[in-house]
Amino acid sequence: MRKASLPKKRANLRDVAKAAGVSVATVSRVLNDPTVVKKDTLEKVQAAIAELKFVPSAAARAINSGRTKFVGALVPTLDNAIFARFLAALERKLSDHQLSLIVATTDSSPDIEAEKAKSLVDIGAEGLIVTGATHNPAFHDLIERTMLPTIITSFFDAGNPLPTIGYDNASAAQLALQHLADLGHQNIAVVHGPVHDNDRTRERLAGLRAFPFTGELTTFETQISHQGGADIAKLLGKLDTKPDAVLCLSDVVALGVLLGLQAQKIAVPDQISMVGVDDLPTSAVSVPPLTSVHLPVSQMGERAADALARWITTQQVPKPERLEARLVVRNSTKRG
């Protein structure tokens, strides 16, 4: 009876050095900066790596180079297409800088965010990208103590101690309200997600309050989900005096409101105009297609990646950068 052969031990840096007849330091240089290694030496080491099926660990590289070459991103959730688009662009651009990305979700909790930020720092993150400008004292203390390059996204505030790369949330909401006002709507329902621990929503609401609108705005808070939007649609359908327009501060909520109104045979836009904020891909193919404020989240991911990579490399703090939102008019709005 034949015994099953045990798997061979994974090759390490010393095994490669011995097989190639070079020092461990030379193998390390081949892995971290092959341009400084002579061609014949480089070829010998690469041949040994291939023969031994050597895969360098991140920990080993960090010990030898002093770098982990990864950054962390903290986002409220992955259950939202806007964060998926942002992270896809962020990761794609970081790879151009030979940086990897680790994503952690916070469930919109500052306490969870601070804990996960510490975990990312503990495993060697070279920088962080966070969502929004409001964070708890433990998070700020961590960044101050470690002096870790950290960039705020989805928010623009030139006066923030940390660099912000994002859009003006107040102005984005005002673009939507301006469009409805221009169409003559005077009784507008504003549907938004929870304001607690969400400075982006608070800024959008503040922008609406600051706008010189002569009509009536009535706000409704719900969960940022299709169901949350559908729940508000039921409530709107029961009102004696229905709004002539609905402004949703999230396309996810807007699509729920749209479906909820249609389930009650309330026609959009013939009876109620609708506008959202985000311009998710699904908004362009809803029935009717949703008028929405486009937020440049893919561009934001690319700019944040470039800025963080430069900061890590040069130790120069990037300047804040405002990205412009724009209105995309579709068939969910019409003159009131």
GUKOL-63199 format. One record per residue (C-alpha): residue in three letters; x, z, y. Coordinates in steps of 0.5 Angstrom, whole numbers, padded with zeros to 4 digits, always signed. Layout:
<sites>
AlaXZY...
</sites>
This chain:
<sites>
Met+0000+0000+0000Arg+0003-0002+0007Lys+0003+0003+0012Ala+0001+0000+0019Ser+0006-0001+0024Leu+0007+0004+0030Pro+0007+0000+0037Lys+0014+0000+0040Lys+0015+0004+0046Arg+0014+0001+0052Ala+0020-0002+0055Asn+0023+0002+0062Leu+0028+0000+0067Arg+0034+0003+0063Asp+0032-0002+0057Val+0032-0008+0062Ala+0038-0006+0065Lys+0042-0005+0058Ala+0039-0012+0056Ala+0041-0016+0062Gly+0048-0012+0062Val+0047-0010+0069Ser+0045-0003+0073Val+0038+0000+0074Ala+0039-0001+0081Thr+0040-0008+0080Val+0034-0009+0076Ser+0030-0005+0082Arg+0033-0010+0087Val+0030-0015+0083Leu+0023-0012+0083Asn+0023-0010+0090Asp+0027-0015+0094Pro+0029-0021+0089Thr+0032-0025+0095Val+0038-0021+0096Val+0040-0022+0088Lys+0045-0027+0086Lys+0042-0033+0082Asp+0045-0032+0076Thr+0044-0024+0076Leu+0037-0025+0078Glu+0036-0030+0072Lys+0039-0025+0067Val+0034-0020+0069Gln+0028-0024+0069Ala+0030-0026+0062Ala+0030-0019+0060Ile+0024-0017+0063Ala+0020-0023+0059Glu+0024-0021+0053Leu+0022-0014+0053Lys+0015-0015+0056Phe+0017-0010+0061Val+0011-0009+0066Pro+0014-0004+0072Ser+0009+0002+0074Ala+0007+0003+0081Ala+0010+0010+0080Ala+0017+0007+0078Arg+0017+0002+0084Ala+0015+0008+0089Ile+0021+0012+0087Asn+0026+0006+0087Ser+0023+0003+0094Gly+0020+0009+0097Arg+0013+0005+0098Thr+0007+0005+0093Lys+0004-0002+0097Phe-0003+0000+0097Val-0008+0003+0102Gly-0015+0006+0101Ala-0021+0004+0104Leu-0027+0009+0105Val-0034+0006+0106Pro-0041+0010+0105Thr-0043+0005+0099Leu-0042-0001+0095Asp-0050-0002+0094Asn-0050-0006+0101Ala-0048-0013+0101Ile-0045-0012+0108Phe-0039-0007+0105Ala-0038-0012+0100Arg-0037-0018+0105Phe-0032-0013+0109Leu-0028-0011+0103Ala-0027-0018+0100Ala-0024-0020+0106Leu-0020-0014+0107Glu-0017-0014+0100Arg-0016-0022+0100Lys-0012-0021+0107Leu-0008-0015+0104Ser-0006-0019+0099Asp-0002-0024+0103His+0002-0018+0106Gln+0003-0016+0098Leu-0001-0010+0099Ser-0007-0007+0094Leu-0013-0004+0096Ile-0016+0002+0093Val-0024+0003+0095Ala-0027+0010+0095Thr-0035+0011+0097Thr-0037+0017+0101Asp-0044+0017+0101Ser-0044+0018+0108Ser-0042+0025+0108Pro-0036+0027+0112Asp-0034+0032+0107Ile-0034+0028+0101Glu-0030+0023+0106Ala-0025+0028+0108Glu-0024+0030+0100Lys-0023+0023+0098Ala-0018+0021+0104Lys-0014+0027+0101Ser-0014+0024+0094Leu-0012+0018+0097Val-0006+0021+0101Asp-0004+0025+0095Ile-0003+0019+0090Gly+0001+0015+0096Ala-0004+0011+0100Glu+0001+0008+0106Gly-0005+0007+0110Leu-0013+0008+0111Ile-0019+0004+0113Val-0025+0008+0115Thr-0032+0007+0117Gly-0035+0009+0124Ala-0032+0014+0129Thr-0035+0020+0127His-0031+0025+0122Asn-0030+0032+0120Pro-0024+0036+0123Ala-0021+0036+0116Phe-0020+0029+0116His-0017+0029+0123Asp-0013+0035+0121Leu-0010+0031+0115Ile-0009+0024+0119Glu-0005+0029+0124Arg-0001+0032+0119Thr+0001+0026+0115Met+0001+0021+0121Leu-0002+0016+0116Pro-0003+0009+0119Thr-0011+0010+0120Ile-0016+0004+0123Ile-0023+0005+0124Thr-0028-0001+0123Ser-0035-0002+0124Phe-0035+0001+0131Phe-0031-0001+0137Asp-0029+0005+0142Ala-0023+0003+0146Gly-0022+0011+0148Asn-0022+0013+0141Pro-0015+0017+0139Leu-0015+0012+0133Pro-0015+0004+0133Thr-0022+0001+0132Ile-0023-0006+0130Gly-0030-0007+0130Tyr-0037-0009+0134Asp-0040-0006+0140Asn-0046-0003+0136Ala-0050-0002+0142Ser-0050-0009+0144Ala-0051-0012+0138Ala-0058-0008+0138Gln-0059-0010+0145Leu-0058-0018+0143Ala-0064-0017+0138Leu-0069-0013+0143Gln-0067-0019+0148His-0069-0024+0144Leu-0076-0021+0142Ala-0077-0019+0150Asp-0075-0026+0152Leu-0081-0028+0147Gly-0086-0024+0150His-0087-0018+0145Gln-0089-0012+0149Asn-0090-0007+0143Ile-0084-0007+0138Ala-0083-0002+0132Val-0076+0000+0131Val-0074+0001+0124His-0067+0004+0122Gly-0064+0008+0117Pro-0062+0016+0117Val-0058+0018+0124His-0055+0024+0121Asp-0048+0023+0120Asn-0048+0015+0122Asp-0046+0014+0129Arg-0047+0006+0128Thr-0054+0007+0128Arg-0054+0012+0133Glu-0050+0007+0138Arg-0055+0002+0136Leu-0061+0006+0138Ala-0058+0009+0144Gly-0057+0001+0146Leu-0064+0000+0145Arg-0066+0006+0150Ala-0061+0004+0155Phe-0064-0003+0155Pro-0069-0005+0161Phe-0075-0006+0157Thr-0082-0006+0160Gly-0086-0005+0154Glu-0086+0000+0148Leu-0081+0002+0143Thr-0083+0006+0137Thr-0078+0008+0132Phe-0079+0009+0125Glu-0073+0012+0120Thr-0073+0011+0113Gln-0067+0010+0108Ile-0063+0004+0108Ser-0066+0000+0102His-0071-0005+0101Gln-0076+0001+0098Gly-0075+0004+0105Gly-0077-0002+0109Ala-0083-0003+0104Asp-0085+0004+0106Ile-0085+0003+0113Ala-0089-0003+0112Lys-0095+0000+0109Leu-0095+0005+0115Leu-0095+0000+0120Gly-0100-0004+0116Lys-0105+0002+0117Leu-0104+0003+0124Asp-0110+0002+0129Thr-0106-0002+0134Lys-0100-0006+0130Pro-0094-0008+0133Asp-0093-0015+0135Ala-0086-0015+0133Val-0081-0011+0128Leu-0074-0010+0130Cys-0070-0007+0124Leu-0063-0004+0125Ser-0061-0007+0118Asp-0062-0013+0114Val-0063-0009+0108Val-0069-0005+0111Ala-0072-0012+0114Leu-0072-0015+0108Gly-0076-0009+0105Val-0081-0009+0111Leu-0082-0017+0111Leu-0084-0016+0103Gly-0088-0010+0105Leu-0092-0014+0110Gln-0093-0020+0106Ala-0096-0016+0100Gln-0101-0013+0106Lys-0103-0021+0108Ile-0100-0019+0114Ala-0096-0026+0116Val-0089-0026+0119Pro-0088-0029+0125Asp-0096-0031+0126Gln-0098-0024+0126Ile-0092-0020+0127Ser-0085-0023+0129Met-0079-0020+0126Val-0071-0019+0127Gly-0066-0016+0123Val-0058-0014+0125Asp-0053-0016+0120Asp-0054-0023+0118Leu-0054-0022+0110Pro-0053-0028+0106Thr-0060-0027+0103Ser-0063-0027+0110Ala-0062-0034+0111Val-0066-0036+0105Ser-0072-0031+0105Val-0079-0033+0107Pro-0079-0034+0112Pro-0072-0034+0114Leu-0070-0028+0118Thr-0068-0028+0125Ser-0062-0023+0125Val-0056-0021+0129His-0049-0023+0126Leu-0044-0018+0125Pro-0037-0021+0124Val-0035-0017+0118Ser-0031-0022+0114Gln-0027-0023+0121Met-0027-0015+0121Gly-0024-0014+0114Glu-0018-0020+0116Arg-0016-0017+0123Ala-0016-0010+0120Ala-0012-0012+0114Asp-0007-0015+0119Ala-0007-0009+0124Leu-0006-0004+0118Ala+0000-0008+0115Arg+0004-0009+0121Trp+0003-0002+0123Ile+0006+0000+0116Thr+0011-0005+0117Thr+0013-0004+0124Gln+0010+0003+0126Gln+0007+0000+0132Val+0000+0003+0133Pro-0005-0003+0134Lys-0009-0004+0140Pro-0017-0003+0139Glu-0020-0010+0138Arg-0028-0012+0140Leu-0031-0017+0135Glu-0037-0021+0138Ala-0044-0020+0135Arg-0048-0026+0136Leu-0056-0028+0135Val-0058-0033+0129Val-0065-0035+0131Arg-0069-0037+0125Asn-0077-0037+0123Ser-0079-0030+0123Thr-0080-0030+0130Lys-0084-0034+0135Arg-0087-0033+0142Gly-0092-0027+0143
</sites>
